[in-house]
Amino acid sequence: MKLLFAVTVAWFLFWAAGLPDYYRQYSTTFMIVFDVVVLPPLWFVLYFSIRKSKRGRGFANSLWLAFYVTTPLFIYDLVYCGYYLGYGINFIWEYWYLTVYYVLPWLILPPTGWWVDQRYKT
């Protein structure tokens, strides 16, 4: 529940920061730079969460983290962009800078979890 609350608050803050046009008012270059700047701090937060796992559970917990981070974000964006703004499922193309956050956790967190497991073996 704590993770769901944190993801919900983060989504709301990013939503508010993106107004009035949910980041569409910015250039592609700006959005790429924005994503590159935001990703490392997010990775560190998630890395420390994975590192708190019991020994040997880093990889499994990283998969759960990826699921519990991406699923609410996708649902919130689907409701807002897909239904409220009227883009339907095409919002994943129109708002590509949001879509990267449905994919990147699945690409970054499992190797991080594996690395944590390998690094902290006894």
C-alpha positions in Angstrom: 0.0 0.0 0.0 2.9 2.3 0.7 4.3 1.8 -2.8 0.9 2.4 -4.4 0.5 5.6 -2.4 4.0 6.7 -3.4 3.3 6.0 -7.1 0.0 7.7 -6.9 1.5 10.8 -5.3 4.3 10.8 -7.8 1.9 10.5 -10.7 -0.2 13.4 -9.4 2.8 15.6 -8.9 4.1 14.9 -12.5 0.6 15.4 -13.8 0.4 18.8 -12.1 3.9 19.8 -13.3 2.9 18.9 -16.8 -0.1 21.2 -17.0 -1.6 22.9 -18.9 -1.1 20.4 -21.8 0.4 17.4 -19.9 3.9 18.2 -21.2 2.9 18.5 -24.9 3.8 22.2 -24.7 7.5 21.3 -24.5 9.8 20.3 -27.4 10.8 16.7 -28.0 14.4 17.6 -27.0 13.2 19.0 -23.7 11.2 15.9 -23.0 14.2 13.6 -23.8 16.4 15.7 -21.5 13.7 15.7 -18.8 13.4 11.9 -19.0 17.2 11.5 -18.8 17.4 13.8 -15.8 14.5 12.1 -13.9 15.5 8.5 -14.5 18.7 8.3 -12.3 17.1 9.6 -9.1 14.2 7.2 -9.6 16.6 4.3 -10.2 18.5 5.2 -6.9 15.2 5.1 -4.9 14.2 1.8 -6.4 17.8 0.4 -6.1 17.7 1.1 -2.3 14.3 -0.5 -2.1 15.6 -3.7 -3.8 18.8 -3.6 -1.7 16.6 -3.9 1.5 15.3 -7.3 0.2 16.2 -10.4 2.0 19.3 -12.1 0.6 18.5 -13.8 -2.7 15.2 -12.0 -3.2 16.5 -8.9 -5.0 15.6 -10.2 -8.5 12.1 -11.4 -7.5 11.5 -8.1 -5.6 12.7 -6.1 -8.6 10.1 -7.8 -10.8 7.4 -7.0 -8.3 8.6 -3.4 -8.1 8.5 -3.1 -11.9 4.9 -4.4 -11.9 3.7 -2.3 -9.0 5.3 0.9 -10.4 4.3 0.5 -14.1 0.8 -0.8 -13.7 -0.7 2.1 -11.7 1.1 4.6 -13.9 -0.4 3.0 -17.0 -3.9 2.9 -15.5 -3.7 6.5 -14.4 -2.5 7.7 -17.8 -5.0 5.5 -19.6 -7.8 7.1 -17.6 -6.5 10.6 -18.0 -5.1 10.6 -21.5 -7.0 7.7 -23.0 -10.5 8.4 -21.7 -10.6 12.0 -20.3 -8.5 13.5 -23.1 -10.0 11.1 -25.7 -6.9 9.5 -27.2 -7.9 5.9 -26.3 -5.0 3.5 -26.3 -3.3 5.7 -28.9 -2.1 7.8 -25.9 0.9 5.5 -25.7 2.2 7.0 -29.0 0.9 10.6 -28.4 2.5 10.7 -25.0 5.6 8.6 -25.7 7.5 10.4 -22.9 5.1 8.7 -20.5 5.2 5.4 -22.2 9.0 5.1 -21.6 8.1 4.7 -17.9 6.0 1.7 -18.6 8.9 0.0 -20.3 12.1 1.2 -18.6 11.4 -0.3 -15.2 11.1 -3.7 -16.8 14.5 -3.1 -18.6 16.3 -1.6 -15.6 15.0 -3.2 -12.4 15.4 -6.9 -13.1 19.2 -6.5 -13.9 19.4 -4.3 -10.8 17.8 -7.0 -8.7 20.1 -9.7 -10.2 23.1 -7.4 -9.5 22.0 -6.9 -5.9 21.6 -10.7 -5.4 25.1 -11.3 -6.9 26.8 -8.5 -5.0 25.4 -9.4 -1.6 25.8 -13.2 -1.7 27.6 -14.6 1.3 
